[in-house]
Amino acid sequence: MTLLRLFMIPIYLLVFYMESPNALQYALYIFIAASFTDVLDGYLARKYEVVSKFGIVADPFADKMMQVAVLYTLYDTGYLEVWFFWIILVKEVLQIVLGVWIVSLKPRIIIPANIFGKATTVLVFLTIILAAFQIPGIFWMQVVVALLAIITFSQYMLKFYQKYQARK
């Protein structure tokens, strides 16, 4: 399903920018479908205990690339604030780069997801959907989600630093 999500990114971009009054709606369906496959993929991997080195790196990469593509298109068309886009983009890029590096460490350092990380992911998803529908108050939701993203990323970095120092 990871490869399917990667394949959905260019399709999302093509659909979003096509000349159609329903382009945004169709693109959001693709984003929601990609998000659903991510949840399903994670559920199946945990249920059947199927984990691969490819999946450890590629799954979060696919998720973050889809999220960045959607955030960019919504920022590019004025649905999201520029600062929100850049805060989430920088966080996602740092997570991808640092995630690849962390996976390469021996012994591997594992930093499990916590409730704040999961909440941030869900709130970014909701922000995307609500921004696309131009729901009033979306500015303040972006403020809250950006702050939560910064706090959550800082927590992960602190945990990583503590575990990294402990192994020396």
C-alpha positions, 0 to 999 in steps of 0.5 A: 500500500505504500507504493500505492500512496506514492503513486497517488501523489502525482495523480493528486497533483494532476487532478488538483490542477486540472481545469475543472470546477470539481478539481479540488473535490476530486483531489481531496477524495484522492487525499482521503483515500491515501490517508485511509490506505495509510491507516489500513496499512498500519493496522494490517502491519500491526495485526499480522506483525509484518514489518520490513526495512523498506516499510520502515523508511518508505511508509513514513516517506510516502505519508509525508510526501503526500501531506507536503503535496497537499499542503503545497497545493492548498498554500499555492491556491491561497487556502492555507497561510504561507507560514503554516505551510513552511512550518509543517514543510520544515518539520516534515523534511526534518523528520524524513531526513532524521528518520532515515539517519536514525534508522541507519544507526547501530544499534537502532534508536526507536522513538515510538509515536506518542499521543501528541504526534498522532493528534498532530497528524490528525489535526493537520489532516483536519486542517487540510480538509477544513481549509479546502472548504474555507471553513471560518476560523481556519486561521486559528486552527492553523495557529494551534496546529503549527504550535502543536507540530513544533512542540511535538517535534521538539519532544521527539528530538529531545527523546532522540537526544536522550537515547542517543546520549545514553548509548555513548 
